[in-house]
C-alpha cells in the first residue's frame, strides 16, 4: 500500500502521476520530454525523479504501471463483409481498444483493398465477417486473399464462428501470429465487441510494444498495460458506472483534443429506447470511442479551418482573418509550438472550440425524419442519445494549460444542432492534471481508489 507510479508515454512528453495508496491521494505529477529517438525510459526516469522530489518521497514506487501512445500508438485495420455492419463492428472494437484505425475494408477483398492494407501497414488486422452460421465461403476467400497479401502483421480473427478455426489455420500457415476472439456480430443487429477489444489489447502488449523497440529496458514492456486512449475510455466508463461499492454518476462524455485528432469517449448507464422511434441496424455500444482525424490543433488545424472558416472569420474580424491560412499552416509545420499569449493563443482557443463542437456533433446521435420501406414517415436515431449526460469533461493539453478551458467547452455546447442528441445541460469539468488516463490505468489494480481520485481531482476543476 505504498506509492504507485502511473506513467503515460506520449509521443512528445512522458507524464508521471504518483499516488499514495495508503493516504488515498495523488501526491505529485511531473512530465519530461519523451526520448523517442534514444530510449523512452530516459524520459520516464526524469519525470519520475521530478515527481518524487515534488512529493518528498524518499522511497521508490512499489508499483509502476504505464499506458502508451508513443511511436504512433496502436495502428489497426478492420476487415468485414458489409461496410455498415461487420466492418463497422470491427472498427468500433478497434477504437474501443485504443487503436488508430488506419483502414477499413469490406466486401470481397481484391487488389485495391489489399493494396490499401499494404499501404497503411497496420500492426494488427482485425478480421471479421459473417454472422455465426451465416456467410462462410466469402469469409474463407477473404482469409486466403489476406494470406497471400504479404502483410507483416498480427491477426485477430473475430468472424463467423463456423469459419473461425479454418481462417486461423489459413492465416497461421503464413507464419503470422493469430488470435481468435468471439464474433463481433454473432447475429444480425447484435454487437459483441468486448472479446475482440480484449484480444487487440493482448496483442498490443505481447507483440506491438516490444516490436516498436522504443526501449532496451525490460521495465518498459513490463509497465505498459494498454494504449492511452483505452485508459481514458476505461476512466469514462468508471465514472459513469461506478466501481461496485461506489456508485457512478450516470452518462459521461469526455472530449480529448490533440494536435492531430480529437477523440470523444462516452459511457451511458443504459440504452433509452423510445417507442415509435426507429433504432439503427447496428446498435450503438453503451461505451463508445470515436476519433476525428481531421480535427486538431496542429496537424489537424487545417481540417478545423475547412469546417469552421466562416465562423472563425466572424470571430476574428476581417483584418485578422486574412492571416488564418498562414497561422494554420504554421501549426501544421511546427506541431510542438505553443503560443505564449496574444492573438495566437486566442486562435488556439477558437480552434479548440471548433474541435469540440464538430467532434461532439459527429459522435452523438441525431433525431432524423426518415421513411419506412412502405414509404410512411418515421423518426429515427443514428447514434447514442447523450442528451442527459451528467458531465462533459475536457482533456488534453489545451485544457490542462489554459485558464479559459471551461469556456471553450461551454461555447462548443452552444453550437448544438436542434436535431442533435448531444448533452443539453451537463456539468462542465476540466482534466487539468491528466487524471483520466492515470485513473483508467489505476483501475486495473484498484478501481475504488481510481474512482475516488477521479471524483476528487475533477471536482477541483
C-alpha positions in Angstrom: 0.0 0.0 0.0 2.8 2.4 -0.8 3.5 4.6 -3.8 2.2 3.8 -7.3 3.8 5.5 -10.3 1.3 5.9 -13.2 3.1 6.8 -16.5 1.7 8.0 -19.8 4.3 7.6 -22.6 3.3 10.2 -25.2 4.9 10.9 -28.5 6.1 14.3 -27.1 6.0 14.2 -23.3 6.0 11.4 -20.7 3.8 12.2 -17.8 4.1 10.6 -14.4 1.4 10.7 -11.6 2.4 9.5 -8.1 -0.4 8.0 -6.0 -0.1 7.2 -2.3 -2.4 4.2 -1.8 -2.2 4.3 2.0 -3.2 8.0 2.1 -5.5 7.5 -1.0 -4.2 10.7 -2.6 -2.4 11.8 -5.7 0.7 13.3 -4.2 2.6 14.6 -7.3 2.6 14.9 -11.0 5.5 15.7 -13.4 6.5 15.4 -17.0 9.6 15.2 -19.2 10.3 15.1 -22.9 9.8 11.5 -24.3 13.2 10.4 -25.5 11.7 8.7 -28.6 15.0 8.7 -30.6 17.1 7.1 -27.8 15.2 5.2 -25.0 11.8 6.3 -23.7 12.7 5.2 -20.2 15.1 8.2 -20.1 12.1 10.5 -20.2 10.2 8.3 -17.7 13.1 8.3 -15.2 13.4 12.1 -15.5 9.7 12.6 -14.9 9.6 10.1 -12.0 12.6 11.8 -10.3 10.8 15.2 -10.6 7.5 13.8 -9.2 9.3 12.1 -6.3 11.1 15.4 -5.5 7.7 17.3 -5.5 6.2 14.6 -3.3 9.2 14.5 -0.9 9.2 10.7 -1.5 12.4 9.0 -0.3 11.2 5.5 -1.2 10.9 4.3 -4.8 7.4 3.3 -6.0 6.2 -0.1 -5.1 4.3 -0.5 -8.4 5.0 1.1 -11.8 2.2 1.0 -14.4 2.0 2.7 -17.8 0.0 3.5 -20.9 1.5 4.5 -24.2 0.7 6.4 -27.3 4.4 6.9 -28.2 5.6 5.8 -31.6 2.3 6.4 -33.2 0.2 4.5 -30.7 -1.6 1.3 -31.8 -2.4 1.0 -35.6 -5.2 -1.4 -36.6 -7.0 -2.2 -39.8 -10.6 -3.6 -39.8 -11.9 -6.1 -42.3 -15.5 -7.2 -42.7 -18.0 -8.3 -45.3 -20.5 -5.4 -45.1 -19.3 -1.9 -44.6 -22.2 -0.8 -42.4 -22.3 -4.0 -40.4 -19.4 -6.3 -39.7 -16.7 -3.9 -40.9 -18.3 -1.1 -38.8 -18.4 -3.5 -35.8 -14.8 -4.4 -36.2 -13.8 -0.7 -36.5 -15.6 0.0 -33.2 -13.9 -2.9 -31.4 -10.5 -1.5 -32.6 -11.4 2.1 -31.5 -12.6 0.9 -28.0 -9.2 -0.9 -27.7 -7.5 2.5 -28.0 -6.4 2.0 -31.6 -5.8 4.3 -34.5 -7.9 2.7 -37.3 -5.7 3.1 -40.3 -8.0 1.4 -42.8 -11.5 -0.2 -43.0 -12.1 -2.6 -46.0 -15.2 -4.7 -46.7 -16.7 -7.0 -49.3 -14.7 -9.4 -51.4 -11.0 -8.4 -51.0 -9.5 -7.6 -54.3 -6.2 -6.0 -55.2 -7.4 -2.4 -54.4 -8.4 -3.5 -50.8 -5.2 -5.4 -50.3 -3.1 -2.5 -51.6 -4.8 -0.3 -49.1 -3.8 -2.7 -46.3 -0.2 -2.9 -47.5 0.0 0.9 -47.8 -1.2 1.5 -44.2 0.9 -1.3 -42.8 -1.2 -1.9 -39.7 0.3 -3.6 -36.7 -2.9 -5.6 -36.1 -5.6 -6.6 -38.6 -9.0 -7.4 -37.1 -10.6 -9.9 -39.4 -14.4 -10.0 -39.1 -17.3 -11.1 -41.4 -20.4 -13.2 -41.4 -22.9 -13.9 -38.6 -22.5 -17.2 -36.7 -23.6 -19.9 -39.0 -24.1 -17.4 -41.9 -21.8 -16.5 -44.8 -18.8 -18.8 -44.9 -17.3 -19.1 -48.4 -16.7 -15.3 -48.8 -15.1 -15.2 -45.3 -12.7 -18.0 -46.3 -12.0 -16.4 -49.6 -11.0 -13.2 -47.9 -8.8 -15.1 -45.5 -7.0 -16.7 -48.4 -6.6 -13.3 -50.1 -5.1 -11.8 -46.9 -2.8 -14.8 -46.5 -1.4 -14.0 -50.0 -1.1 -10.3 -49.5 2.4 -10.3 -47.9 1.3 -8.4 -44.8 3.7 -8.4 -41.8 1.1 -8.1 -39.1 -0.7 -9.8 -36.2 -4.2 -11.0 -36.9 -7.2 -11.1 -34.6 -10.0 -13.2 -36.0 -13.5 -12.3 -34.9 -15.7 -13.7 -37.7 -18.4 -16.3 -38.3 -17.8 -18.9 -35.6 -18.3 -21.7 -38.0 -15.3 -20.5 -40.1 -13.0 -19.1 -37.4 -10.9 -22.2 -37.0 -10.3 -22.6 -40.7 -9.5 -18.8 -41.0 -7.0 -19.2 -38.2 -5.3 -22.1 -40.0 -5.1 -20.2 -43.3 -3.5 -17.1 -41.8 -1.2 -19.0 -39.4 0.2 -21.0 -42.3 1.9 -17.8 -43.5 3.8 -17.6 -40.2 1.7 -14.8 -38.9 0.6 -14.6 -35.2 -3.2 -15.2 -35.0 -5.6 -14.9 -32.1 -9.2 -15.9 -32.3 -12.0 -13.9 -30.5 -15.7 -14.1 -30.4 -17.6 -12.9 -33.5 -18.1 -9.1 -33.3 -21.6 -9.6 -34.9 -22.9 -13.1 -33.9 -26.3 -12.3 -35.4 -27.8 -9.5 -37.4 -28.3 -6.5 -35.2 -26.2 -7.8 -32.3 -22.9 -6.2 -31.4 -20.4 -8.1 -29.3 -17.1 -6.3 -29.5 -15.7 -6.8 -26.0 -13.8 -10.1 -26.7 -12.2 -8.7 -29.8 -11.3 -5.5 -27.9 -9.6 -7.6 -25.3 -7.7 -9.6 -27.9 -6.4 -6.5 -29.6 -5.2 -5.2 -26.2 -3.4 -8.5 -25.5 -1.8 -8.4 -28.9 -0.7 -4.8 -28.3 1.1 -5.8 -25.1 2.5 -9.1 -26.3 3.8 -8.1 -29.8 3.4 -4.4 -30.6 5.0 -2.7 -27.6 8.1 -4.8 -27.8 8.2 -4.7 -31.6 8.4 -0.9 -31.6 11.9 -1.1 -30.0 11.4 2.1 -28.0 13.4 0.9 -25.1 16.0 -1.7 -24.3 14.9 -1.6 -20.6 12.8 -4.6 -19.6 10.8 -2.3 -17.3 9.1 -0.7 -20.3 7.4 -3.8 -21.6 6.6 -4.9 -18.0 5.0 -1.5 -17.2 2.8 -0.9 -20.2 -0.7 -2.2 -19.8 -2.8 -0.6 -22.6 -2.8 2.2 -25.1 -3.5 5.7 -23.6 -7.0 6.1 -25.3 -8.2 2.8 -23.8 -7.3 4.1 -20.4 -9.2 7.3 -20.9 -12.2 5.2 -22.1 -11.9 3.0 -19.0 -12.0 6.0 -16.8 -15.0 7.4 -18.6 -16.9 4.1 -18.0 -15.7 4.0 -14.4 -17.2 7.5 -13.8 -20.4 6.5 -15.4 -21.0 3.1 -13.9 -19.1 3.2 -10.6 -16.8 0.7 -9.1 -19.1 -1.7 -7.3 -19.1 -0.2 -3.8 -19.0 3.4 -5.1 -21.9 4.4 -7.5 -21.3 6.1 -10.8 -22.7 9.4 -11.8 -24.6 8.4 -14.9 -23.9 9.2 -18.5 -20.5 10.9 -19.1 -18.8 12.4 -22.2 -15.1 13.1 -22.5 -13.5 15.2 -25.3 -9.8 14.8 -25.8 -8.4 17.5 -28.1 -4.9 16.7 -29.5 -2.7 18.1 -32.2 -3.7 15.7 -34.9 -7.1 14.3 -33.8 -10.0 14.9 -31.5 -11.3 11.8 -29.6 -14.7 11.6 -28.0 -15.4 9.0 -25.3 -18.8 8.4 -23.9 -20.4 5.9 -21.5 -24.1 5.5 -20.9 -25.5 3.6 -18.0 -28.4 2.2 -20.1 -30.0 2.3 -23.5 -33.0 4.6 -23.8 -35.4 3.2 -26.5 -38.4 5.4 -27.2 -41.4 3.7 -28.7 -42.1 4.7 -32.2 -38.6 5.8 -32.9 -36.6 3.6 -35.3 -33.2 2.4 -34.0 -30.1 1.9 -36.1 -29.5 -1.5 -37.7 -26.1 -1.7 -35.9 -26.7 -0.9 -32.2 -24.5 1.7 -30.6 -22.3 0.4 -27.7 -23.0 1.9 -24.4 -19.3 2.7 -24.1 -18.1 4.3 -27.2 -15.0 6.0 -28.6 -14.8 7.9 -31.9 -11.8 9.6 -33.5 -12.0 12.6 -35.8 -8.8 12.6 -37.8 -9.4 16.0 -39.4 -9.8 18.0 -36.2 -6.8 19.0 -34.1 -4.8 22.0 -33.0 -1.6 21.3 -35.0 -1.6 18.7 -37.8 -5.4 18.7 -37.7 -5.8 22.5 -37.7 -6.3 22.7 -41.5 -9.4 20.4 -41.0 -10.8 22.8 -38.4 -10.3 25.7 -40.7 -12.1 23.9 -43.6 -15.0 23.1 -41.3 -15.1 26.5 -39.5 -13.8 29.2 -41.8 -16.9 31.5 -41.8 -17.2 31.2 -38.0 -13.5 31.8 -37.4 -13.5 34.8 -39.7 -16.5 36.3 -37.9 -14.9 35.8 -34.5 -11.5 37.3 -35.6 -12.6 40.2 -37.7 -11.6 41.0 -41.3 -8.0 42.0 -40.6 -7.0 39.0 -38.5 -9.0 36.6 -40.7 -6.7 37.4 -43.6 -3.9 35.7 -41.8 -5.8 32.5 -41.0 -4.2 30.3 -43.7 -0.7 31.3 -42.7 -1.4 30.8 -39.0 -2.9 27.3 -39.6 -0.1 26.3 -41.9 2.5 27.2 -39.2 0.7 24.9 -36.8 1.0 22.1 -39.2 4.7 22.7 -39.8 5.5 23.2 -36.1 3.4 20.7 -34.1 5.4 21.3 -30.8 5.0 25.1 -31.0 2.9 26.7 -28.1 1.9 30.3 -28.3 2.8 32.4 -25.2 -0.3 34.5 -25.4 -1.9 37.2 -27.5 -3.7 36.6 -30.8 -2.1 33.2 -31.5 -3.3 31.9 -28.1 -6.8 33.3 -28.9 -6.8 31.5 -32.2 -5.9 28.2 -30.4 -8.9 28.7 -28.2 -11.2 29.2 -31.2 -9.7 26.2 -33.0 -10.3 24.1 -29.8 -13.9 25.2 -29.7 -14.3 24.1 -33.3 -12.7 20.7 -32.5 -15.0 20.1 -29.6 -18.1 21.3 -31.4 -17.7 19.3 -34.5 -16.4 16.2 -32.8 -19.4 16.2 -30.4 -21.8 16.6 -33.3 -20.3 13.6 -35.1 -20.1 11.4 -32.0 -23.6 12.0 -30.7 -26.7 10.7 -32.5 -29.3 12.8 -34.3 -33.0 12.6 -34.4 -34.0 12.3 -38.0 -37.2 12.3 -40.0 -36.9 9.3 -42.4 -39.3 7.0 -44.3 -40.0 3.3 -43.7 -39.9 0.8 -46.6 -43.6 1.3 -47.2 -43.0 5.0 -47.7 -44.6 6.1 -44.4 -42.7 8.8 -42.4 -41.0 7.9 -39.1 -38.5 9.3 -36.7 -35.1 7.5 -36.3 -31.9 7.9 -34.4 -28.4 7.2 -35.8 -26.2 7.2 -32.8 -26.0 7.5 -29.0 -28.5 9.6 -27.1 -26.4 11.7 -24.7 -28.8 14.5 -24.0 -29.0 13.6 -20.3 -25.2 13.3 -19.8 -24.3 14.4 -16.3 -20.8 15.6 -17.1 -18.8 16.9 -20.1 -15.1 16.7 -19.4 -12.3 18.2 -21.5 -8.9 16.6 -21.5 -5.7 17.2 -23.4 -3.0 20.0 -23.4 -5.3 22.8 -24.4 -7.5 22.1 -21.3 -4.5 21.5 -19.0 -2.8 24.7 -19.7 -5.4 27.4 -20.4 -7.4 29.5 -18.0 -10.5 29.6 -20.2 -10.8 25.8 -20.7 -14.3 25.6 -19.3 -15.4 28.5 -21.6 -14.1 26.5 -24.6 -16.4 23.6 -23.7 -19.3 25.8 -23.0 -19.0 27.7 -26.3 -18.8 24.4 -28.1 -22.1 23.2 -26.5 -23.8 26.4 -27.7 -23.3 25.2 -31.2 -25.6 22.2 -30.6 -27.8 21.4 -33.5 -31.5 21.2 -32.7 -31.6 17.6 -34.0 -28.5 16.6 -32.1 -28.6 14.1 -29.2 -25.6 15.8 -27.7 -25.6 16.8 -23.9 -28.1 19.6 -23.1 -27.1 20.8 -19.7 -24.1 18.8 -18.4 -21.8 19.9 -15.6 -18.5 21.1 -17.3 -15.2 19.9 -15.9 -11.6 20.0 -17.0 -8.9 17.4 -16.6 -6.1 19.8 -15.7 -3.8 17.1 -14.4 -4.3 14.3 -16.9 -6.1 12.3 -14.2 -8.3 10.4 -16.6 -5.5 8.3 -18.2 -3.9 7.7 -14.8 -7.1 6.7 -13.2 -8.1 4.4 -16.1 -4.7 2.7 -15.6 -5.0 2.5 -11.8 -8.5 0.9 -12.2 -6.7 -2.2 -13.3 -5.5 -2.8 -9.8 -7.6 -0.6 -7.5 -10.9 0.6 -9.1 -12.2 2.0 -5.8 -9.2 4.3 -5.4 -9.3 5.2 -9.1 -12.9 6.4 -8.8 -12.1 8.4 -5.7 -9.2 10.1 -7.5 -11.3 10.9 -10.5 -14.1 12.5 -8.4 -11.7 14.4 -6.2 -9.4 15.8 -8.9 -12.1 16.6 -11.4 -14.1 18.4 -8.7 -11.2 20.9 -8.3 -11.7 22.0 -11.9 
